[in-house]
Amino acid sequence: MAARKLSRFNVTSLTLGFAFLYLPIVILVIYSFNASRLVTVWGGWSLRWYHEFFNDKAMIEAAWMSLSVAATSATIATLLGTLAAVALSRGEGFRGRTLFSGMLYAPLVMPEVITGLSLLLLFVAFNAERGFWTITAAHTTLTMCFVAVVVQSRLGALDKSLEEAAMDLGCDPVRAFVMVTLPLIIPSIAAGWMLAFTLSLDDLVIASFTTGPGSATLPIRIYSEVRLGVKPEINAICTLVIGLIAVVIVVASLATKLTSKQGESAAPL
């Protein structure tokens, strides 16, 4: 079948769509190098606001808090979400599967303000000191369901006969999963981790309910600064976050491709 050429309408639609999505980000990155104190007035190229950011101790601490929470919660959510996806995909007949599935995916449709308020009441009931670990627990609750969705979709597309063949050759179910299934679902696990990391890094609503004194995340800090007016330093911070996310995605994609190729080459054996 001959390849269809893009029509002028499709090219225009695609251009407008990408412009709508990425033009604001491009403008933000450009204005992060603005020498002027006014964000709407261009004053030439400068690294002034990056220097201001790295000298802002409160903002650095908020950024480090966000990165620590995002990495920790994404790792825990990936572990729990993968186990939940395996249970739903490979344990199709266990009692309570429908209830378990509904409870797992509830955060997908639950408004964040309700999730944040309920977690706040839970932490108050247990007299837990709000800080790093309460935010991490809240973000794990939020992101675990996203990881489960990604991994479960990959497990549903796998051929179960590979696991059955491994067990016929003497592997127990756990060893068959580790040696056969796990290498094949590594790309989806990595994608789930990246999604959980990004969602945690971006969250404002739930973090504002579960944070405590001295543990403000970067979105909370930026929001408190923006309410008094947008400073050029905020543009520099957002540009650095965009660069960090881009690096994480590229590195994870390369590692995923390498692991996937190794898993596919080993699977027939």
C-alpha positions, -999 to +999 in steps of 0.1 A: +000+000+000+014+034-010+021+058+018-004+086+021+009+121+019+001+147+045-024+171+033-022+209+038-050+207+064-031+180+084+001+199+083-016+231+095-035+212+123-003+196+134+016+228+134-010+247+154-013+218+178+024+217+185+025+255+187-003+255+213+016+229+234+052+240+232+052+277+223+046+288+259+074+266+271+098+280+244+089+316+255+094+307+291+129+293+284+139+323+263+127+348+290+147+329+316+178+344+300+163+379+302+185+405+318+155+428+328+138+426+361+104+429+343+092+396+328+074+414+300+103+436+289+133+421+270+166+435+283+191+414+266+207+380+273+219+372+308+224+344+333+215+367+361+184+349+372+201+315+373+227+330+396+199+344+417+182+310+419+214+292+430+219+318+457+183+314+470+186+290+499+149+286+504+142+278+468+171+253+466+158+235+497+123+234+481+138+220+449+158+193+468+126+184+488+106+180+456+133+158+439+137+136+470+100+131+474+095+125+437+123+099+435+113+081+467+075+080+460+081+070+424+103+041+434+078+029+461+048+034+437+066+015+409+072-015+432+037-016+446+020-008+413+040-035+395+030-061+421-007-050+419-006-052+381+008-087+383-019-097+407-046-084+385-031-099+353-021-133+365-046-138+393-078-134+373-100-156+396-091-146+431-118-135+455-122-098+458-105-090+425-132-065+415-130-047+449-092-046+448-092-033+412-118-006+421-098+005+452-065+006+432-079+027+404-100+051+426-073+078+427-075+081+389-109+096+391-109+110+426-104+148+428-070+157+443-086+180+469-106+151+483-075+128+483-054+155+500-080+162+526-086+126+534-049+119+538-046+150+560-073+136+583-056+103+584-023+117+594-039+139+620-058+108+634-025+090+637-008+121+651+019+118+624+043+147+620+038+162+586+068+165+565+089+145+540+074+111+547+037+122+548+042+139+514+059+108+501+031+085+513+005+108+497+023+109+464+028+071+465-010+068+469-016+091+440+009+076+415+007+039+423-025+035+402-008+051+371+020+026+373-004-003+377-023+008+345+009+010+325+023-023+336-010-042+335-015-031+298+020-045+290+013-078+309-020-082+290-001-081+257+025-107+267+022-143+256+015-164+287+029-195+270+064-181+277+059-183+314+042-217+311+072-230+290+096-218+317+076-236+344+074-268+323+112-267+322+114-266+360+110-230+371+087-222+399+062-193+393+085-167+410+116-177+391+096-178+358+084-143+364+119-130+373+137-148+344+111-144+317+084-119+324+103-092+342+128-085+314+099-082+290+080-056+311+111-035+321+101-008+295+066-004+310+081-004+345+105+024+335+077+043+318+056+039+350+084+052+371+089+083+349+052+090+350+051+087+388+082+109+391+067+136+369+033+135+386+049+138+421+072+166+409+042+185+395+018+180+424+006+211+443-028+203+458-021+171+477+013+183+488-002+215+503-025+193+525+002+169+537+032+192+541+044+207+573+066+235+585+100+236+568+091+210+542+076+230+513+080+215+479+090+234+448+055+238+434+043+252+468+072+276+469+067+288+433+029+292+439+036+314+470+060+335+450+038+339+419+009+352+440+029+383+447+040+387+410+060+366+386+097+371+391+123+363+363+139+338+388+108+316+384+114+313+347+149+301+354+137+275+379+111+262+354+137+260+327+159+239+349+130+216+358+122+212+320+158+203+314+159+178+342+127+160+330+142+159+294+174+143+307+155+118+328+133+108+298+163+104+275+184+084+299+154+062+309+145+057+272+180+046+263+182+022+293+148+008+285+157+001+249+189-016+259+171-037+286+143-045+262+167-058+235+185-080+261+152-094+273+139-102+238+172-119+229+171-140+261+134-149+259+136-176+233+163-194+253 
